[in-house]
């Protein structure tokens, strides 16, 4: 199966993009082998040959790897509504891909609020970060998520707040500089960097230059130098 998928990729790399090739790949995307289906969708996306119909048809595939490739294809086509429709998929990996994909498309996506309350922490983290990326931060959800047990969710919350109004975001982000997890502290330094001229932020960043983690110290020095 994997050899067949690899062979399909190698063959396509030496062939020009053409309607006939698109048709053959679409056939493979509906074939009996999940690895080949996923690979066909991946190649269709990479070569710009797939339309919304071929990707949308695989959103109900019984293999989550195929559904992930279908979402990636729809993201490449900016099909936000179809991507959002997969927000209740049974696979955590698919829901994470939905959140990230909506962030890449960059359009308002109300379903991110639903994903920010997902039972899985990786989905919550991806949804919070995506909301910040598209400039529609979920401030209330992010503030609550700063207390989440999962450090990934706290990182997502910090990145979400980076896109919020400073009057709402600066205080909580200053608090995140004391988080026990270095990735959260690093994200907080980066989120606060645009507001480094504010006295309270500058003071906190100076304190962060003595952080136990080298990356946090480096980012804090860079923020103050900028």
C-alpha positions, 0 to 999 in steps of 0.5 A: 500500500505504501509502495503504491502511494509512493509510486503514485507520487513519483509518477505524478512528479514527472507528469504535467498538470492536465485534466486527464491526470486530474481525472485519474487522481480523482479515481484513485481518491475514491479507490479501495485503499486508504493510503492511496486515497490520501496520497491522491488527494495530497497530490491533487492539492499540491498540483492544483488539480483538485476541485471542491467536489473531489475534496468534499466527497472525501469528508465522509471517508472512513479513514481519518487520514483521508479526511485530513487530506480532504480538509487540506485540499479545501483549505487550499481552495478557501472553502471555509464553509466546507472545512467548518462543516467537519468541526464535529468529526470524531477524530481529534486529528481532523478537528485540529486540522479544521481549526488550523485550516480555518486560521489559514483561510483567514475568514471569520469562523464562528465554529472556532468558538465551538472548537475552543470548548472541545473536550480535547486539549489539542483541539482547544489549543488550535482553535484559540490560536486560529481565532487570534490568527484571523483577528477574531480573538475569543477573549473570554475563552482565552482568559479562561484557558490560561488556567487550563491544565494543558500547557498547549491550551495555555499557549493557544490562549496566549497567542489568541490574546496577542490579537486582542485589545491591549487593555484586555490582554496585557494584564493576563499576558503579564501573568502568563510570564510566570507560567510554569511551562517555558513554551507558555512564557515564550509565547507570552513574551512574543505576544507582549512584544508589540506593547513593549513601550508600555511601562508595565510591559517593559518592566516585566520583559526586563524581569524575563531577561533573567528567566531560567529558559534561554529562549525566553531570555533571548526573546525578552531581550529582543523585544526590549531592543526593538 
